[in-house]
């Protein structure tokens, strides 16, 4: 699992690549902490190269959403494939995020 | 350049000397009032504090300086303006100011009580003193008005009619009509608030007593209904599949789904739950049992209820997409989600009864 962070046009963007499973979630959680300082920045989670997401991954996304909301920032998920979208749908979380 | 009278110059000197005290008074009085209003939970449109500027005071003294013997004969050197949303709240604020401060009734005016031959839409002014402390001999003014009275005052200022000695009757009539309209609007807003509060109480009592079919479906009634956690049982059943944690999530958007189903009252929602819970559970089970997903949204039960209902009503692919469009917002992927649900549902017992 690999993540890369960039700031572009005032937005915080994190690119995810690989499988966000339980084993990868501890490291990914650390890497996502940079997104928690998001005052004044909307966040894009680029999931175009994400192959798999487990409950631990969902928890990371939900945790980030909670922090971002409190700071007035939006969280968008981009490029997610239909299979991963199904995971969000079958757990009832689709409506919490904006998918682009 | 106009020459300043010695009396005006004297009053301005006194003002400069007293300015730090005036600023202190503004802070103390406004803190007292603001805290009291917050404790009473009075919603405010605005709360403004100002110490009269030297420029503004000079203008006032040039016009009518002869009226004031000392600087503290000017009662609005410190001013607080409280703008409420509702006319009833102006009266509440007035009562609070009476409790907090000593009022100089001789100089306080209730400009809301118009005379028949006047026009305008005015506010309530109290001239106050702190009840104790070294600043208690300095007067300050509290203006209390509604947001609409505030708008009137701002426009009045912009048009600049105030102080005009004589206006043509057609303008007087136009102003009076507007003032009447705003006064009526203020009264109606207050009445509406009272009616809404009464409605909320009724809804709350009907929902709590379980008389669902007597409660029309509305934002308020649905919110009250959700407070009873009606979907918890189904959620817990679904969560048990993978020993999942339930994550809190908003559910108010499902009110629009129910409106699209043409549900009229909470009785319809109750019936919908009773008739579809088992099938909603089966649908969720068929999706989750083959995964190890152990975190679910609080809306999971309700989502599956809606999907099952649409399928059973023959809504098909586009009916399912319409539900997703409401709960997720319109997204291209909603059609793929709808296809997947329809495919999943083919294996379920309720499909064979349709």
Interface residues (C-beta under 8 A of the other chain):
Chain A: X54 X55 X58 X59 X62 X82 X85 X86 X87 X89 X90 X91 X92 X93 X94 X95 X96 X98 X99
Chain B: X244 X247 X249 X250 X253 X284 X287 X288 X291 X292 X293 X294 X295 X296 X297 X298 X299 X300 X303 X324 X327 X328 X329 X331 X333 X336 X337 X340
